[in-house]
Amino acid sequence: MKVRSDLMKLAKSMHTWVGVSSGILLFICFFAGGLSMFQHQISQWATPQEQILPAIKPEQYQQLIQQVQAQYPATEKSFTLNLRSTEHQYAPLLWKESKRNEGFNIAQSTWLASLDSQGQLITQQTNLSKAGWLIEQLHETAGIPGMAGHHGFGVYVMGVVAILYFLALMTGLLLLLPTLVKDYFAVRPGKNKKRFWLDTHNVVGITSLPFHIIICISVIVFAFHDFFYDSIGHLALKGKPVFSPSKQEQIYIPSTQLDIDKILAQAKKVAPEYAVDYIEFNNLDQPQKASARIALYSSEQMLRGASNDFMRMHPYQVEKFNYSGINTQTDAGNKLINAMFSLHFGSFGGDTVRWIYFIFGMGGAFLFYSGNILWIETRAKKQKRAQDPIPTQRKDVTFFANLTIGTCLGCILAITGTLLFSRWFYAILDISSMNHFFMYSYYSIFLICTAYAFVIGYAKALPHLLAAIAISLALIPLTSLFAFLIPHTGVWLHHNMVIWIDIIAFCTALMFMRFYQQAQDRAKIASAGSLWAP
């Protein structure tokens, strides 16, 4: 396929600059996004055993609720009942004493309740450890701090970045069209490293193009949907809100006694294809406003949320329910919207699709990292002949190389190092809020890595950071082994169901050690003044 030369030139220039200007933020979001496919499992892995109360039998839920409500008045207003959810894996029943404030609630101070083997009530108040949730926040905001209304400021920044991202995708496709068939799977390793980076960049980009288009369009919608709705309200509906609250219906309530079995039976009747993960009860002290938000899961459905579909039910009058949030019950328009959400979250097809999205997420991170490396390689000065003077790299190239190596590898090391340090520091120090530790540790390591690259230079920092990542990953399973062999040291041993995280960490450590060896080998043969000369 032939494309006009002037269009190719314009597309190349646009692809280069929109890609470079957004590449680092997209790298962080995609790397964190890949991990967030298993955010609840990561939270399980990073949760001290002291924050986990024993599970109970299904027939004990009613007893647990009655005992908790008799002793803790706050639960007469609201609480969450966990049946099988990994998100609320800490206890069968959870609640907060105060209302959730607007803003970023990092402490996650929560009351937990369960029953012991004798049927006696167990409760404790703790700041929940939610490492996976914080990785999800990193995915949404690229780590940009601050709030803007009810969203993180970084969400709006990433909405703008997603527009640049879409332009980069389209211009990249245009550049590949003339040689797409011939060069699609052409990966040419050898002495020409720039050609190898370009080939792998193209293969990853074209192979995952539909995935990236879905992601960038949905991110734009997620970031600016409030503005879209406000515009529709002003232009099309003459100032009326797009979504008007339904008129409050007076409901006959024979009793204000919760009957969990009846609620679960009604949910099963309405949505037999789903299993109930958890139920959020609210406004229980106001019978007319009381609600039960039931989280449903099915691997065979396109789920609206990141992990669940939701139905609402009146907890005292179970015949009153709203199933518009269930994919099997809603209309065609809502099913299309559900599909867009589900395709972004990867919340369909069970664990198989989650692993595929994990691979796509890591592939996306590589795509943006390799794009930055290509920009650096293309503008690097080389010594063509031995008698030529030793070249000096341009300041903009050096700056961008320092920034790329420091931030991208710094993001990886900050996440792996934080997960590792959390288990040791919890044993050594009296940490009241693990989430505060996670956040401060991440930003500290990230900023130190970035500064380190600028101080000693990207060429020296590259193998050092790769080695640090490999070591931190290798120490993660070794820490679990230490906790298993030497218990009672304060280093907790996670649940056996997430041991696969240790296995993947060890395998990835071997991969990064190989990257370190390659970086070292390249530095040894790099000529003086070249791009990667230490």
N, C-alpha and C positions, 0 to 999 in steps of 0.2 A: 504494500500500500504506500502510495506516494503522498507526502505532505509538503506544502509549499515551504521553501527555505526560510522566508521571513517569519512564518508561523512557528517553525521549529526553533528559530533563534529566540523569539519572544517567549515560547513555552520553556525553553531551557533557562532563560534568565529568571522567569517567574518561579519555576520549580526550585531553582537554587536558592533564591532569597526568601521565599515563603517557608521553604523547608528548613533552612538554617535558622531563621528567626523563631521558629516554633519547636525545633527538634528536641531541645533539652527538656522543656516542659512536657512534651509528649512522651519522651523516654521515661520520665518519672511516673507519669500517669499509666502508661502501658505496663511497665514493670510491676507497679503496685496493683494494677488491675488484674494482671495474671495471677498474682498471689491472692487477691481478694476473691477469686473463684472458690477458695477454700478458707475464707476468713473465719468462719465459725470453728473449723477444725484447728486453725492456727491459735485461736483464742483458747480452745481446749488444751492445746499443747503448752501454752504460756500461762495457764492458770494454776496457782498454788493449790495444793490439795485441801488446805484450810478453808478455801472458798467453795468447796463442793460438799453439799449435804447429800445424804443417802436418798436413793430413789424409793418410791413407794408403789404398792400395788394399785391398780385402777379403782378397786372397791374402797380404797382408803382416802380418795380425794375429798369426798363429802365430810368425812371425819376431820381431815386436816383443815378444811375451810372453817368448819364450826369452831374448832379449837383456836385458830388464829384470830377469827373475828371476835371471839369472847375476850381475848386478852389485848388485842391491838386495834383500837378504834379506827385507825387510818384505813384498815382493810374493809371497813364497812362502806367505804367510798369507792375504792379501786384496788385492784391487784391483778397479777398475771398468773394464770395456772398453766404450768408447763407439763405437757403430756409426753412428748417425744422430740422436742425441738433441740437442736444443737446450739441455737442462738441463746436459749435460756437454760443452758446445761447445768447451771449452778445449783438449782434446787427445784423441787416440785412446785413451790409457790414463792413469788417475789412481789415486793411492793416498795414504793417510795413514800417517805413521810411527808414530803413537800411536793408542791406542783412543779412540773418541769418548766424552768425558765427559758425564755428565748436566749439563744446563744449556744456556744459550744460547751456542752456538759461533759467535761473531761473526767471529773471525779467518779461519776457513775455510782454514787452512794446509794446502796440498796439494802433492804431487809430480805433475808432468806428464811424459809421455813420448811420443815419436813417432820417426819415422825421416826422415832427410833424403833428398834425391834420389839419394844414393849408397847408401842402405840403412843408413847409420850411425845409431846411437842418439843421440837428443837428449833431454835431461832438464833440468828446472828445478824448483825449489821456490818457491812463491809463495803469497801470501794472496789467494785468488780474489776477484774483484770480482763481487758478487752483489746488485746494486741491486734486481732484481726479487724476489729471495728476501726482502729486508728489507721491501719493500712488502707482500709476502704476510704477513709477521709483523705488520705494522701492521694489515692487514685482520683478522687473527685476534684481536689484543689491543687494538685502538684506540690503540696506543702506550703502554699502561699497563705500566710496567716491573715486573720481578720474576718469580721462578719459584715455583710451588707444586707440589711433586712433579716429575713429568716434563712438566708443562704450564706455560705461562706463566700468571702470576696473572691477566692480562687475559682469558684464555680463559674462566675461571670468572666473571669480572665480566660478560663479554658473554653468558654463559649466562643470568645473571639478567636482563640487559637484554633478551635475546630474549623472555623471558616477558612483560615489560612491552610489548615490541614487538608480541607476539601480541594482547594486550589492546587496544592502540591500533588494530590492524587490524580487530578484530571490532567495537569500538565505533564506529569510523569508518564501517564498512559499515552498521551499524544507523542511524547518523545520515543516511546518504544514501538509504536504502531508500525513504522516502516520495516523494522527487523524483528518483529515479535515472534514469528514462526521460527525463524532461523536461530535466534539467540535466547529463546525462552529458557531452556534448560542448559545453556552453555555456561558452565562454571569452569574457568580456566585458571587453575592454580599454577604457581611458578614464581619467577623472579619479579614479574610485574605485579606488585601487590595492589596497585590502584585498579588494574583490570579485574583482579580477584574480588576486591571489595565491590566494584561496580556490578559484576556478574551476580554475586550473592544478593546485593541490594535489589537488583531487578527481579530475580527469581522470587524472593520473599514478597516483594511488593505486588507483583502480578498474581501470584498464587493466592494471596490473601486479600485481593482487591475488593471483592464483594463484602467481606467482613469489615474492612476499613470504611467503606462507604456507609454501611449501616451504623457503625460506631460514630462517625463524625456528624452525620445528620441527626442522630438521636441526641448527641451531646448538645448540639445547637438548640434543639427543642427543650431539653432538660434545663439548660441555662436560662433561656429567654421566654419560657412558656408564659410567665406572668405578663410580660410585655405583649406577647401575642394575644392573650385573652383580653387584656385591657384595650388593645387596638381594635379587636373585633367588637368589643362592647361599645366603644365610642363611635366607630365608623358604621358598623352594620346594625347595631341594636340601639343606637341613639342614646348611649349612656347607661343602658341597662346592663347589669352583670351577666356574664355568659352563663354562670351557674347560679341559679337562685335556690336558696334553701327551701326544702319542702315544708308545707304547712304542718305544724305540730298537731298530731292526732291524739285525742284523749283515749287512753287505753284502759280497759277494765282489768284491774289487777287483783285477783282473788287472794294472793299471798305474796309476801316479799321474802320468802324463804328460797334460796337458790337450790335448784335441783340439777346437779351436774349430769346425772344419768339421762335426764329428760333432754337437756341441751345437746348432749352428744348424740342421742338417738335422733333428734330432729335434724342435726347437721348431717348425719349419715343418710337420712331419708332424702334430704334436699340435694346432697352432693355425694352420691354413693361411690363415685370414681376417686374420691379424695380420702386422705387420712388427716385427722386433726393433729396439728403440731402443738399449738398453744391457744389459749383464750385470754384476751385482755378485757377485764370488766371495768367499767367506768360509771360514775354517777349512781352508784348503787343506793346511796342515801336519798336520791330523788327518783322515786319509782317511775314517774312519767318520762324522765330523761335517761333512765338507766339503759346501758347498752353492753352487748358482748361482741367484741370483734374477734372472729374465729379465723385463725390462720390455717389454711388447708394446703396440703401438698399432694401432687401427683407427678410422677416423672413423665407421664404420657400427655400432659397438658402444657400449653404455652402460658406460663404463669405471669401475672401482671407485676408482681413484686420480684425482688431479687431472689427470694426463696419460696414465696407462697402466693396463692390467691387468697382473697378475704371475703367473708360474708358477715353481715351484721344481723344480730338477733336481739330481741328484747329478752333479757335474762329471766324475767318473771312471767312473761307471756310468750312462750317459744313459738307460737303460731304466727307472731309478727316478726318477719325477717326480710332482709334485702339481699338478694343473691346476684345483683348486677356486677359484682366484682369477681364472679366465678366464670371462668372461660366457657364451661359447658352450658351455662344458663343465659349468657348475655347475647345481645344482638350482633349483627354482622359488623356494624361500625365499631363497637367496643372490642370485638375480636381482632379487628385490624390494629387498633391501638394497643391491645394486649400483646399482639405479635411484635410490634415495634419495641415495646418494653422488654419482652422476653428475649428478643434477638440481641438486645444490648447487654442484658444481664447474663445471658446464657442459662436462663432458668427454665429449661426444657430438656427432655432427654436424659435426665438423671446425671450420674457421675461421668458417663461417657462424654457427654457434651461439655461438662465442666473441664475435663482434661483437654478436650480439643480447644476450648477457649483459653485455657492456661497456656497451651502451646502457641496459639495465635497472639496472646498477650506478650509473651516473651519474644515471639517473632517480630511483633510491632516495635518493641523496645530496640531490638537489633536493627530494624529498618531505619529508625531515626538516628541511632548511634552511627551506623555505617554511612548514612547520608552526611553527617557532620565530618566524619573521617575523610570522605571523598572530597568535600569542600577544602579541607586542610591539605590533602595530598595534591589536589589539582593546583593549588597556589604555592606549593613548596618549591624553593629554589634548589637546584642540584648542581654539583660540580661535574660538568660534562667531560673535561679533560684534566689530567693530573697537573698540568702547568697553570691551569686557571686558578684565580684566587679562591680561598675558602668562602663559600657564600654565607650571607647573613640573612636569616629568615625575616620576612616582613613582620612588623609589630602586630598587625591585625591578625595574621595567621598564628603567631605565637600566643596572643591573648585568647583566641578562640580555641586553640588546642588545649591550653591550660584549663579553660572553662569547661570544655567537653569532657576531658579526662577526669578533672576534679569533681564535677557534679554528677556525671553518670555513674562512675565507679564509686563515688562517695555515697550516692543513694543506695546502691547495693550493699556496701559495707555498713552503712548506717542501719539498715534493716536487719541484716544478719548479725551484726555486732550487738544491737539492742536486744534481740531475742536471746542471744547467748548470755550477755551480761545480766539480764533480768533474773535469771535463775541463780547466779552466783551472788549478786548484790542483795537479793531478797534473803539469802541465807546469812549474809554478813551484817547487813544494815537493817534497821527497823523502818521498812518502807510502808507507809500507811496507804499510799495510792500508787499502784503499779502503773496506771495510765499516765500519771505525771512523770514517772521515771521513763516510760517508753518515749514520751514526747520530747523531754529534755535530752535524753540520750541520743535520739535520732538527730535532732537539730545540731547537737554538739559535734557528733561524728561527721555529719554532712558538711558542716562549716569548716571543721578542721581539715578534712580531705580536700575541700576546694582551696583553702588557703595553702595547704601543703603543695598542691600542684603548681600554684603561682610562685611559691617561694623557691622550690628546688627545680621547677621546670617540668613540663608534661612528660618529656622523654625519660627522666629519672623516676618520676612519680608513677608512671604506668606499671612497670613490673612490681614496684613496692605495693601499690594498691591491689593489684591482682593477687599477690602473695598474701596480703592481709585478708582479702575475701576468702581465699582458699583455706587459710588457717581458721578463720572464724567459723566457716561451714564445717570443717573437720571436727572442731571442738564441740559442736552442737550434739552429735551422737555420742561423743566421748563423755560429755556431761551427763547424758542419760545413762550411760553405762556406769559412770561413777555413782550416780544416785541409786542405781540398782544394786551394785556391789557393796556400797557403804551407805546404808540407810541411816536415818536420824542425824544427818549432818546439816539439815536445813535446805539442802538442794532437793527440790521435789522431783518425783518421778511421775510423768504424765500418764494419762490413760493409755492402755495398750492399743486402743482403736486408732490412735494417731501416731503409732510408731513409724509409719511410712514416711512421716516428715523427717525423721532422723536418717532414714535410708536415702531419701532423695538429697538431703543435705550432704551426706557423705559422697554420693555419686557426683554431685555438682562441685564439691570440693576438688575432686580429681580433675574435673573439666577445667576449673580455674587454675589449677596447678599446671596444667598443660598450656593454658594461655600465658601463664607467667614464664614458662620455659621458652615459649616462642618469642615473647617480648625480650627476654634476655638474649636469645640467639640473634635476634634482629639488631639489638643494640651493639653486639660484639662486632658485627660485620658492617655497621653503618659507617660511612665515610665522614670525616670531620666536616662539620657545618651542615650536614644533611638533616632532614626533618627529625629523624628518630635517633640522632647521635646524642649520647648522654653528656 
